[in-house]
Amino acid sequence: MAHDFRRSQELSKMGESEILQHVLRDINSTLESLGMTVNDYRVIECDFDTEDSERLTREIMAERGVAIPDSDLHALHELNLEQRIAFDKIFPVAVSGGGGAFFADGPGGTGKSFLYKVLPAHIRSLGKIAIIVATSGIVASGFTVVKGVRCQMSVQSSEAHLLRCY
Ligand SMILES: Nc1ncnc2c1ncn2[C@@H]1O[C@H](COP(=O)(O)OP(=O)(O)OP(=O)(O)O)[C@@H](O)[C@H]1O
């Protein structure tokens, strides 16, 4: 990795310690998205702290860069009546920023996950952020665009950081 940084034109004139800092920052930024830092591994002590604003910008950019499959957008036209009713209730609230909590339940195979892929796709298509999270159930999943949802998420993860700041 240091070799790659050394070869990059921008960094080629830097000394070894600066290159090392770049390598560590790069690794740290990947780890931060997983809720950890380089220091958690106690291999080498790093004295840098990513600025909150820098981290937030990066996380927002990453979330905004999530690819929206055309099939998920087009699937809106395939929703059955119950899915469409749920979509029409949840979507306006989600994009208005007003906040709300919805619970879509039903027996296995009735199309909950199908709805959960159409909703975030359409929220993201408006340039908004939809974060997919798992609830405390084992296979249950959902998504949130609001704060305060009880879900499985490391407090240090990038998703948690985004939720705290929004
Ligand atoms: N409106 C729809 N049009 C076409 N296919 C659909 C539709 N809704 C669901 N399906 C398909 O039906 C199958 C079951 O749907 P889905 O996985 O969304 O159900 P689920 O309620 O989430 O099930 P589980 O609770 O077991 O996870 C999937 O193959 C899905 O693609």
The ligand as a Gaussian input file, in Angstrom:
#p B3LYP/6-31G(d) Opt

LIG

0 1
 N      -44.960000      -7.078000      -6.230000
 C      -44.157000      -8.085000      -6.563000
 N      -43.949000      -8.371000      -7.848000
 C      -43.157000      -9.401000      -8.213000
 N      -42.531000     -10.222000      -7.347000
 C      -42.692000      -9.971000      -6.035000
 C      -43.518000      -8.895000      -5.562000
 N      -43.488000      -8.914000      -4.213000
 C      -42.677000      -9.929000      -3.857000
 N      -42.226000     -10.565000      -4.947000
 C      -41.333000     -11.728000      -4.987000
 O      -41.858000     -12.685000      -4.078000
 C      -40.806000     -13.329000      -3.387000
 C      -40.995000     -13.142000      -1.879000
 O      -40.964000     -11.755000      -1.586000
 P      -40.099000     -11.136000      -0.398000
 O      -38.775000     -11.811000      -0.312000
 O      -40.126000      -9.673000      -0.568000
 O      -41.008000     -11.594000       0.831000
 P      -40.777000     -11.339000       2.387000
 O      -42.107000     -11.004000       2.934000
 O      -39.700000     -10.355000       2.597000
 O      -40.327000     -12.774000       2.852000
 P      -39.516000     -13.187000       4.209000
 O      -40.301000     -12.650000       5.367000
 O      -39.522000     -14.672000       4.125000
 O      -38.148000     -12.583000       4.071000
 C      -39.515000     -12.727000      -3.886000
 O      -38.998000     -13.555000      -4.907000
 C      -39.939000     -11.398000      -4.469000
 O      -39.095000     -10.977000      -5.526000

